[in-house]
Amino acid sequence: MNKLNKFVTVLSKIIAIFFWIGCGFLFVGLIASVIFGQDITALISRFVEETPRVNVHGLEIDLRAVGPYALVALTTLCIAGIVTCGLHAMIFRNINLIFRTADGKTKYSKGASPFQPEIVRMVREIGIFCIVIPVFELIVSLVLRIIIPPEMCEISVNFSSVVMGLVVLCLSQYFAYGAQLQEDVDGLV
């Protein structure tokens, strides 16, 4: 079990770093689209000859098809990508912290137990983030549908993470109960 914990701890850290890097690239894209305006869409069209499609977490736009809406679409996609990548990064950060805290290797640790108040908080945050991501994507897709004619963009929002978020929130209640029992037992000893 110890090797599995180490593997998940390292993998979650690596994935979180990749999501933060993605946030950085999307932030650079947002700044570039604000600074260069319509020139950025022409630049993208030049580099990607066949189809200059931009896809961020299920929101996909063909920059040539949207024409005058390209700058607004690109800016909206960058903002949506920054938020969703950031939320995904926080999920994996919390997974990493949960395993390290349960091993007693963080400043949040109160021994080597999975039933700690900080772990309960992090598990709840994972559940909330899993629910917020598709809701945010739905709001962004509705905004894009208002701004851009619907036939010019493809939008798909995956709500399976809402179910996962609800399951994680339910599990957090059991972890909270376990943390309370752990505290009671520690108080008796």
N, C-alpha and C positions, 0 to 999 in steps of 0.2 A: 504494500500500500504506500510505503514511503516513496518509492520510485514514481508511482503514478502521481502523487502529490507534487513532487518536484517537477515532473513533466508538465502538469497543468499549470503550475506556478510560472514556469519559464515561458510556456506557450502563450499564456494569457498576457504576460508582459510584452512579448514580441508583437502579438496582435494589437495590443493597445498602442504600442509605438507606431505601428503601421497606420492605424487610424489617425493618430495625431499628425503624422507626416501628411496623410491625405487632407486633413484640415488645413495644414500649412499650404499645400498646393492649391487648394480651393480658395484660400484667403488671397494668395498671390493672383489667382485668376479673377477674383472679385476686384482687387485693386487695379489690375490691368484693364478690366472691362470698364471700370469707372474712369480711369485716366485716359485710355485710348478710345473709348466710345465705340462707334461703328467700325473703326479701323480694326479692332480686335476680331470682329466676325469675319472681315475680309482676310485677315491674316490666318485665321483658322481654316477658312475655305481654301486658301492657297496651299497650306501644308497637308490638308486631307482632301485629296482630289475627288475620290469616289463619292463618299457621303460624309459631309461634315456633321456627324451626329454627336451630340453631347448627351451622356447618360450619367445620371447621379441617382443612385438608389431607386430605380424604377421610373424616374422622370426622364424621358428621352425626348430630345428636340432636334430636328433637322434645321440647322441654322440658315441654309439656303431657302428652305420652304417658308420659314416664318418672316423672311424679308425685313420689313421695318420693325418688327417686334423682336428681332434677334438680340439686341442689346438688353432689353428688358428681360427676355427669357434667360439669357446667359447669366445676368446678375441675380435673378431669382433662383436659378439652379445652383449658383455658387453659394448663396446664403443658405439654401436648403441643405446643401451638401455639408457646409461647415457645421450646422446644427446637428444633423444626423450622424456625421462622422464623430463629432464630439461626444454625442450620447453613447454611440457604440464604444468609443474609447473609454468612457467612464464605466461602462458595463464590464469590460475586460480588466480595467484597473481595479474595480471592486472584487472581481473574481480572484485576482492576484492577491489583493490585500486580505481576503477571507482566508485563503490557504495559509498565508504567512502569519496572520493573526492567530489562527487556530493552532499553529505550531509554536506560538509565543515569540515570534521574531519581529514584531513591530512595536511601536510606542503605544498602540492601542491595546496590546495584549494584557490579559489578566490571567496568565497561566496558559497551559497547553490544552485548551478545550474549545470545541466549536460553539459552545453555549455561552456567549459573551454578548453584552449589550451592543458593542460596536459591530459585531458580526450580524446581529439582528438588523441594525440600521443599514448596513451595506447590502444585505439580502433584500430588504425593502426597497432600497434605491434601485437595485437591478430590476425588480418588478415594475417599479414606476417608470424607469427608462424604457423598458420593453413596451409599455403601453403608450408612452408619449411619442415614440418614434413613428408608428403608423398614423397616429392622430395628426401629428405635425405634417407628415407627408400628404395626408388627405387635405388638410387646409391649404398647403402649397399647391396641390393639384387643382383645387377649386379656384384659387387665385389665378393660376396659369390658364385655366379654362375661361376665366373672365377676361384676362388680358389678351390671350392668343386665341384665334379661332380653333375650335376643337379638332378639326381635321388636320391641323398642322403640328400636333404634338401627340405623342403616345404616353399615356400615364397608366401605371399599374401600381396599386398600393396593396401590399401584402399584410393582411390582418392576423396572420398566424402568430405573430409575436405578442398580440394582445392576449391570446389564450395562454401563451407561455408566461407573460407578465402576471396574469391572474394566478396561475399555479405558483409562481415564485412568491407572490404576496401571501398566498395561503401557507406556503412553507415557512415564511417568515413568522407567522403566528405560532407555529410549532417551535421554531427556534426561540421565540420570545418566552414561550412557556418553559422550554428547557433551560433558558438562561435564568429564569425565576427560580426553578427548582435547584439549579446549580448554586445560586446565591443563598437559598435557604439551607442547603446542605453545608455550604461553607460557613454559614453563620452558626450552625449547630456544632461544628467541630472545634 
